[in-house]
Amino acid sequence: MGIFTRFRDIVSSNINAMLDKAEDPEKMIKLMIREMEDTLIELKSSCAGTIANHKKVDRLGQEAREKEAFWNEKAELAVTRGRDDLARQALMEKRRFSQRLEVVETELVDLSGMVDQYKNDITELENKLKSAREKQRMLVQRHIRAQHKKRARQEIRRADSTEVIKKFEEMENHIERMEAEADLVDFGRRSSLETAFDDLAADEEIENELNALKSSQSAEIHDTKS
């Protein structure tokens, strides 16, 4: 496939449509960019060669122009000297270089047109390549976001799995047991303390009752003696 055919295929392509149909858009855009870069290198190389050829032909045109002027002067000199024979020969040389100059000028016009076309194509392809690279950047970002989203969903599914729920339940039960044991320890402490106070209160009641009994007996003895 020639460079111009490839170039036209590239610039006329619809990147979005091609990517929508591709099984692997990232791979497709990478191949497209590589093809564009290769074609761009060829375009610039061909353009540089055409510019160099244009300069070479332009120098040939300048030489032909100088020779044309040179033989024109010789023809005029021959006429002033009465040498029509030499004037005819000089005019023949002048015509030869005039014809060469016409060919060169035609070629220069063609080469100038080619250079302009190359430059336009290069600009167009560079814009297309820029668009493709931007599309590639967006695809890469989408891929990264998709990977992050996928990992997040996997983590969520993993967290929702029966095994994980079971582990959380076991951990919760363990914590509840620890809390219950702590409550029992505190409850035991409170019961002992309350029992001590209850015992103290009971002792005081017994002492009071004992004292009351003693007082009653003392009173009875006193009454008997009286």
C-alpha positions as CSV (number, residue, x, y, z in Angstrom):
1,M,0.0,0.0,0.0
2,G,1.4,3.4,-1.1
3,I,2.1,6.2,1.4
4,F,-0.7,8.4,0.0
5,T,-3.2,5.5,0.0
6,R,-2.4,4.7,3.6
7,F,-2.5,8.4,4.6
8,R,-5.9,8.8,3.0
9,D,-7.2,5.7,4.8
10,I,-6.0,7.1,8.1
11,V,-7.3,10.7,7.8
12,S,-10.6,9.5,6.5
13,S,-11.1,7.0,9.3
14,N,-13.5,7.4,12.1
15,I,-11.5,6.6,15.2
16,N,-14.6,6.4,17.5
17,A,-16.5,4.1,15.2
18,M,-13.5,1.8,14.8
19,L,-12.9,1.6,18.5
20,D,-16.6,0.9,19.2
21,K,-16.4,-2.2,16.9
22,A,-13.0,-3.4,18.3
23,E,-12.9,-6.3,20.7
24,D,-9.8,-4.6,22.4
25,P,-10.1,-0.8,21.9
26,E,-6.8,-0.2,23.7
27,K,-4.9,-2.5,21.4
28,M,-6.7,-1.1,18.4
29,I,-5.8,2.6,19.3
30,K,-2.2,1.6,20.0
31,L,-1.9,0.0,16.5
32,M,-3.6,3.0,14.9
33,I,-1.1,5.4,16.6
34,R,1.8,3.3,15.5
35,E,0.5,3.3,11.9
36,M,0.0,7.0,12.1
37,E,3.5,7.6,13.5
38,D,5.1,5.4,10.8
39,T,3.1,7.2,8.0
40,L,4.1,10.6,9.5
41,I,7.7,9.7,9.4
42,E,7.4,8.6,5.8
43,L,5.5,11.8,4.9
44,K,8.2,14.0,6.5
45,S,10.9,12.1,4.8
46,S,9.3,12.3,1.4
47,C,8.6,16.0,2.0
48,A,12.2,16.6,2.8
49,G,13.3,14.7,-0.3
50,T,10.9,16.8,-2.5
51,I,12.2,20.0,-0.9
52,A,15.8,19.0,-1.7
53,N,14.8,18.1,-5.2
54,H,13.1,21.4,-5.6
55,K,16.2,23.2,-4.6
56,K,18.3,21.2,-7.0
57,V,15.9,21.9,-9.9
58,D,15.8,25.5,-8.9
59,R,19.5,25.7,-9.3
60,L,19.3,24.1,-12.7
61,G,16.7,26.8,-13.6
62,Q,19.0,29.5,-12.5
63,E,21.8,28.1,-14.5
64,A,19.6,27.8,-17.6
65,R,18.4,31.4,-17.1
66,E,22.0,32.6,-16.9
67,K,22.9,30.7,-20.0
68,E,19.9,32.1,-21.8
69,A,21.0,35.6,-21.0
70,F,24.6,34.8,-21.9
71,W,23.8,33.6,-25.4
72,N,21.4,36.5,-25.9
73,E,24.3,38.9,-25.3
74,K,26.5,36.9,-27.7
75,A,23.9,37.1,-30.4
76,E,23.6,40.8,-29.9
77,L,27.4,41.2,-30.1
78,A,27.6,39.1,-33.3
79,V,24.9,41.3,-34.9
80,T,26.8,44.5,-34.0
81,R,29.9,42.9,-35.6
82,G,28.1,41.9,-38.7
83,R,28.5,38.2,-37.9
84,D,25.0,36.9,-38.6
85,D,26.3,33.3,-38.8
86,L,27.6,33.6,-35.2
87,A,24.4,35.4,-34.2
88,R,22.3,32.5,-35.5
89,Q,24.4,29.9,-33.5
90,A,24.1,32.0,-30.4
91,L,20.4,32.3,-30.8
92,M,20.1,28.5,-31.2
93,E,22.0,28.1,-27.9
94,K,19.7,30.7,-26.3
95,R,16.6,28.7,-27.5
96,R,18.0,25.5,-26.2
97,F,18.4,27.0,-22.7
98,S,15.1,28.8,-23.0
99,Q,13.4,25.4,-23.7
100,R,15.3,23.8,-20.8
101,L,14.2,26.7,-18.6
102,E,10.5,26.1,-19.5
103,V,10.8,22.5,-18.6
104,V,12.6,23.4,-15.3
105,E,9.9,26.0,-14.4
106,T,7.1,23.5,-15.1
107,E,8.9,21.0,-12.9
108,L,9.4,23.6,-10.1
109,V,5.6,24.3,-10.2
110,D,4.9,20.6,-9.8
111,L,7.5,20.2,-7.0
112,S,6.1,23.3,-5.2
113,G,2.7,21.8,-5.3
114,M,3.9,18.5,-4.0
115,V,5.7,20.2,-1.1
116,D,2.6,22.2,-0.2
117,Q,0.5,18.9,-0.4
118,Y,3.1,17.2,1.9
119,K,2.9,20.0,4.4
120,N,-0.9,20.0,4.4
121,D,-0.9,16.2,4.8
122,I,1.6,16.4,7.6
123,T,-0.4,19.0,9.5
124,E,-3.6,16.9,9.0
125,L,-2.0,13.7,10.1
126,E,-0.4,15.4,13.1
127,N,-3.9,16.6,14.2
128,K,-5.3,13.1,13.7
129,L,-2.4,11.7,15.7
130,K,-3.0,14.2,18.5
131,S,-6.6,13.2,18.6
132,A,-5.7,9.5,18.7
133,R,-3.3,10.0,21.5
134,E,-5.9,11.9,23.5
135,K,-8.3,9.1,22.8
136,Q,-5.7,6.6,24.0
137,R,-5.1,8.6,27.2
138,M,-8.9,8.6,27.9
139,L,-9.1,4.9,27.3
140,V,-6.2,4.2,29.7
141,Q,-7.9,6.3,32.3
142,R,-11.2,4.5,31.8
143,H,-9.3,1.2,32.0
144,I,-7.7,2.2,35.3
145,R,-11.1,3.4,36.7
146,A,-12.7,0.1,35.6
147,Q,-9.9,-1.9,37.4
148,H,-10.4,0.1,40.6
149,K,-14.2,-0.3,40.3
150,K,-13.8,-4.0,39.7
151,R,-11.5,-4.4,42.7
152,A,-13.9,-2.4,44.9
153,R,-16.8,-4.6,43.8
154,Q,-14.7,-7.7,44.5
155,E,-13.9,-6.4,48.0
156,I,-17.6,-5.7,48.6
157,R,-18.6,-9.2,47.4
158,R,-15.8,-10.7,49.5
159,A,-17.1,-8.8,52.5
160,D,-20.6,-10.0,51.9
161,S,-19.5,-13.6,51.6
162,T,-20.8,-16.2,54.2
163,E,-17.3,-16.9,55.4
164,V,-16.6,-13.3,56.2
165,I,-20.0,-12.8,57.9
166,K,-19.4,-15.9,59.9
167,K,-16.0,-14.5,61.1
168,F,-17.6,-11.3,62.1
169,E,-20.3,-13.1,64.0
170,E,-17.7,-15.2,65.8
171,M,-15.8,-12.0,66.7
172,E,-19.0,-10.4,67.9
173,N,-19.9,-13.4,70.0
174,H,-16.4,-13.4,71.5
175,I,-16.7,-9.7,72.4
176,E,-20.1,-10.3,73.9
177,R,-18.7,-13.2,76.1
178,M,-15.9,-10.9,77.2
179,E,-18.4,-8.2,78.1
180,A,-20.6,-10.7,80.0
181,E,-17.6,-12.1,81.9
182,A,-16.6,-8.5,82.9
183,D,-20.2,-7.9,84.1
184,L,-20.1,-11.1,86.1
185,V,-16.9,-10.0,87.8
186,D,-18.4,-6.7,88.7
187,F,-21.6,-8.3,89.8
188,G,-19.6,-10.6,92.1
189,R,-17.9,-7.7,93.6
190,R,-21.1,-5.9,94.2
191,S,-22.7,-9.0,95.8
192,S,-19.9,-9.5,98.3
193,L,-20.0,-5.8,99.2
194,E,-23.8,-5.8,99.7
195,T,-23.6,-9.1,101.7
196,A,-21.0,-7.5,104.0
197,F,-23.3,-4.6,104.6
198,D,-26.3,-6.8,105.1
199,D,-24.3,-8.9,107.6
200,L,-23.2,-5.7,109.4
201,A,-26.8,-4.6,109.6
202,A,-27.9,-8.0,110.9
203,D,-25.2,-8.0,113.6
204,E,-26.4,-4.6,114.7
205,E,-30.0,-5.8,115.0
206,I,-28.8,-8.8,117.0
207,E,-26.8,-6.5,119.3
208,N,-29.8,-4.2,119.7
209,E,-32.0,-7.2,120.4
210,L,-29.5,-8.6,122.9
211,N,-29.2,-5.3,124.7
212,A,-32.9,-5.0,124.8
213,L,-33.2,-8.4,126.3
214,K,-30.5,-7.6,128.9
215,S,-32.3,-4.4,129.8
216,S,-35.6,-6.3,130.2
217,Q,-34.0,-8.9,132.5
218,S,-32.3,-6.2,134.6
219,A,-35.6,-4.5,135.0
220,E,-37.3,-7.7,136.1
221,I,-34.6,-8.5,138.7
222,H,-34.9,-5.0,140.1
223,D,-38.7,-5.3,140.4
224,T,-38.3,-8.6,142.2
225,K,-35.9,-7.2,144.7
226,S,-38.2,-4.4,145.3
